[in-house]
């Protein structure tokens, strides 16, 4: 055998070229040029954000208000039992989606931002725990309402228990929203360090998140939360989510 074929085979081995790969150039080109498999998990966060936004709107502004009614939850919660159950399930799903997003961020940026991603994960876990107890309070409100409607002659006796249960639910609710707002702020700080969003959008959505935290803080001091203060975040959050769904997370 002449040395020329041996030299050719040696060069092919060193460069990683084989007859199989050269006979199928499209396969090689697809692996190099098509980044969809690499970037599709990064776009998942944007999709999860949009899903959580839709569930949050439906639960907080469509289903949960049915439990309170105009006459209070004692008269309204039991007839709206299905709506309350749906709201509880949606809130649990929403909290789990937030935890999933934090896990994805931890996997993506944990090596470069260990403390920031850890805090995001811890706040998401705390929000899930508060969501569980808030859901339990909502279910207890439904049970107390059913008992109240079954014994109308004892209406006055139910008032102290109703006030206590309402206070517990509001405490869990505001605490969960506060943890959620703080976690969302850290989330956008992490995206800012990763240059994942345009600077103008980042500045606006972070300011809107701070405004959301201030709105929730009103509930802690006994004031009625001004829902109009949540409008900026309601407008900017889906925009940021759509951007991440389109562009994905950078390294």
Helices and strands as residue ranges (DSSP letters): H 3-15, H 19-23, H 25-33, H 36-58, I 59-63, H 64-68, H 73-76, G 78-80, H 81-109, H 114-150, G 152-154, H 155-193, H 199-220, G 227-230, H 231-247
